[in-house]
Amino acid sequence: MEKANNRKMNFFVRAYKAVINFETYTQFAIEPITKAIKYLAILVLIFSILITTIYIGSFRSKISKGVSYLNENIENISFNNKIFSYNNDEYSIYNDDKNIVPIVIVDTSEDPDVEEYKNKVKLYNYGFILLRDKMEIFISTQSDENQFTTIKYSDYYIENMSKEKILDTINSPIISFYLAIAVFIVEFIQYFIYILLNAVILAIMGQVLSIILRLKMKFNETYKMGIYALTLPTLLELIYIIINSSTGFVIQYFSWMYTTISYIYICVAIIIIKTDFINMQKELIRIKMQEQSGEKEQEEIEEKEKTKDEDTEKKKEEDPNQDNDLKEQTEG
């Protein structure tokens, strides 16, 4: 019955029980691993969509302000014959940690030091390097591979543009659309892998705890529990990002809190499983004792009936002798 109810649980019911009901982790542990992965994929999908929405909303606001700034402070900016020029090819860097794109480097000279610019941009999560013939877009990932995306102007059909047209293009929704796709893909892949790796650590911790408690659990069972144990930390991180993006409020040791909560969840879930196992053993012992007691009573009843039958047979054997004595006495 429990397995049938477990199959009917949708994502939101699972998320609610993963946060509120520790006893449900027993059911999560015996499910196929595919259900846990599917749950994780939906959780990360929702997380990535919301985070992307927050980032792009902030990006649009910053872009509007940036366009106003460029319009007021840049004298010369143009795009002719697929060559970008900026203030007579001078070097400029725009750096603001509060922006969604915290660093933008512009150098339209013929011999820019691209490697140096890349090293500067790598200090941030996102960044742009605008050169005379191409654009380098940086998005931080867990590995060093494919962090920079190169966009060559010659690969696109771009008409000659004046300062006004360039600013209109920068402020175009199509830029936000492509950036949203990039941010979403990066966030989804990065966070999906991040939770999978954290779940491995939780699974190992669960194995150690189960050994201490003398509870037999397979690694894949504690791993599935680890995935669900990261539900509340993920939701708290989402709330934190929303608050941080809107108010700038920073929790210095949030990552420690994230880890601690997941550890507490996996430990409590395994302890509850151990407690349920002990209670189940006690119940089995009680049922067995009742069965043994019932069998003993049945044996006593059968023994009494057997003794009664033997007494009856004995009396029957004695009755004929009594009749013969009585007959002899009468005849005499």
N, C-alpha and C positions, 0 to 999 in steps of 0.2 A: 504493500500500500504506500509506504514511504517512497519507494522508487518511482511509483506512478505519479505521485504528487511532485516529486523532484523533477520529472520530465516535463511537467506542465509549467514550471517556474520560468517566467520570462526574465529578461535582463534586469529590469527594475526591481522585481521581487528578489532576485539573487543578490543584487547590490544592497538592498535593504537588510536582508538576512545576514549578509557578510559583515555588515556593520553592527547590527543589533543582536543577532541570535547566534551565539557561539556553538550551540548544539547542532546547528545546520552544517558545521564543518565536517561532521561525521558523514553526512550525505555527500558533501562535495568531494571527500577523500575517495569514495568508492565509485564516483562517476568516471566515464571515459575522459582521457586527457583532452580530447577534442572539444569537449564542452567547456573546459576551463580556458582553453586557447581562444575559443569563440567569444567567451565572456570578456576576456582580456582585450581582444580586438575591438569589440564594441565600446568598452570602457575607454580605450585609447582614442578611438575614433571620435567619440563625443568630446573628450578632453582636447583633442587637436583642433576640432572645429571651433570650440569656444575660445581657445587660446588664439587661433588664427583670427577670429572675429575681433578679439580685443586688440591684437597687434595691428591689424589693418585699420581699425577705427582710429587708433592712436597715430598710425602712419599717415592717414589722410589729413588728420588735424595738423601734424607736423609739416607735411608737404605744403599745405596751404600757407602756413606761416613762413616756410622756407621760400616759397615762390614770391611772397611779398617782400621778403628780405633781399632776394636776388634782384628783384625788379628795382629796388631802391638803391642797392649798393654796387651792382655790377654794371660797369660802363659798356663793355663789349663782350658779346657772346653770340656765336653764329655757327652754322653748319653748312659748309659749301663743298661740293664735289666729294662728299663722304669723308670730309676732314672736319674735325671739331676744333674750334679755336675759342680761346677764353682769355680775355684781358691781355692781349698781346703775348700769349704763350707763357704767362707767368705761373709760378707754382703757388697753389693755395690748398689749405687744409681746413676743413670745418669739423670741429670736434665738440660733441655735446653728449655726455653720458645719459642724459634723460631722454634723448631721442630714440625712437625705435631703430633708426639707423644712426648709430652714435658717431660714425666717422665717415667723411667723404673727402677724398683726395683728388685734386684736379691738377693735371700737368699736361699741357698740350704742346710741349716742346718736342723737338725731333729726337732727342735722346734722353728719355726719362729713366730714372733709376727704379724700375718696376719692382725688383726684388726687395729693395728697402721699403717701398710703399706697402708691399704685401706683408712684410714683417710687422709694420705698424698696425695694419688693419687686423691682423691675427690676434691682437690684444683684446679685440671686442667680438661680440657674437655676430654682428652684421657689419657690412661696410661696402663702400663703392670706391673704385679707382677709375676716374674718367681720364682717358688718354686721347690723343689726337685721332687715332684710327680704330680704337676699340674701348670697351668698357669691361672692367673686372668686377664681378659681384661676389662678395664673400659671405658665406653662411656657415657658421660654426657647426661641426659635427663631432661625434665621439672619436672618430679616426681622422687622420690627416689627409685622407683620400677624398678627391673631388670636392674640396671645400670652396674652390674658386670656379666660377662659371664665366667663360670668356664670350663676350658678344662683340663680334666684328661688325663695324658699320657697313663694310662692303658686302656682307651677306644679306643685307636688307635693302629694299628699295626705299630710300629716304630722299625726299626732295630737299632742295636748299631751304634752309630755315633761318629766319631772323631771330633776334632776341625774344620778341613777343611770341612767336610761334613755338620756340623751344620751351618757354615757360608754360605755355598752354599744354604742350605735350607732356611735360613733367607732371602737370596737375591732372592729366587725363585719367579717367577711371580704368583704362586698359592696363596702365602701369600697376595699379593696385590689384587688379585681377591676377596678373601674372605673378606678382609678388605673393599674393594670397596662396596661389597654388604651390609655389616654392616653399613658403613657410609651413603650409599644411603637410606637405610630403616630408619635410625635414623633421617637424615635430612628431608626426606619427611614427616614422621609422625610429627616431632617436628614443622616444619614450617607450615604444613597444619593446625594444631591445633592453632598455634600462630596467623595465619591470621584470622581464624574463631573467635577467642577471640577478636582480635582487631576490627573485623567487628562489633561485638556486641557493643563495646564501641562507634564506629562511628554511629551505628544505634540509640543508645540512644541519642547521641549528635544531630543527625538529627531529632529525635522526638521532642527534646526540641526546636530546631530552627524552626521547622515547626509549633509548637504551638505558638511561638512568632510571626511568620509571618502569623498566622491564615490560615494555609494551612493544609488541611486534608490529612494525609499520614499514611498508615499502617506501623507497625513495620517491617514486612517482606519486604516492599518496600525500606525503608531506609537501611535495612540490606543488600539487594542485591546491592544497591548503594555503601555501605561501602566496599564490596568485591572488586568492580571495582576501588574504590578510592585508594586501596592499590597497584594498579598495578605499578605506577611510583615509590613509595618507595621501592618496591621489586626489580625493575630493578636497582635502584640506589644502593641498598645494594649489589646486585650481582656485579656491577661495582666496588664498594668499596672493596669487598672481593678479586676480581682479582688484583686490584692495591695493596692492603695490602699484599697479598701473594707474589707478585713479587718484591715489593719495600720496604715493611715494613712501608709504610706511614700510619699514624693513625689519624683519625678524632675523637677528644675527645668526642664531643657531637653529634655523628652521630645518636644515638637513638632518641634524641630530634628532630633532623631534620626529621627523618623518621616519627615520630608521627605528627609533625607540618604540613608536606606536605599532609598527609592523611586527617587531619582536614580541611585544606584549600579546598581540593577537594570536600569533602562532603558538606561544607558550600556553596561554589560557585555553585555546582550542584543544591542544594535546592533553592537557591536564583534565579537561572535561571528558574527553574520550576515555582516558584512564579511569576516571571516576565512574563513568557509565559501564565500563567493562567490569569493574569491581562489583557494582550493584547488580549487573547481570549475572555474575558468578554466584553472588549471594542468593539471588532469586532461583537460580538453577539448583543450588544446594537445598534451599527450602522446599522446592517442588519435589526433589528426589527424596528428601526425608519424609515428606508427606506420603509419597508413593510407597516408601518402605514401611511406614507406619500402617498404611492401608493394607499392604500385603500381609503384615504380621497379624493384624486384626482378622483378616480373611482366613489366614492359616489357623488361628485360634478357634474361629467359628467352625471351620471344617473339622478340626480336631474334636471339638465338642460334639458335633453331629456324628462323627465316626464313633466316639465313645458311647454315645446314646444308642446308636444302632447296634453296637456290640452287646450292650446291656440288654437290649430288647431281644436279640437273638439268644442270649444266654437264658433269659426267662422262658423263652419259648421251648428251649431244650429241657428246662426243669419242669415245666407244666405237665408233660406226658407222664413222668414218674409219679408226680403227685396224684394224678388221676388213677393210676394203677394201684397205688397204696389204698386209696379211698375205696376202690372196687373190691379189693381183697378183704378189707375190714367189714364191708357190708355183707359179703357172702359168708364170712365166718360168724 
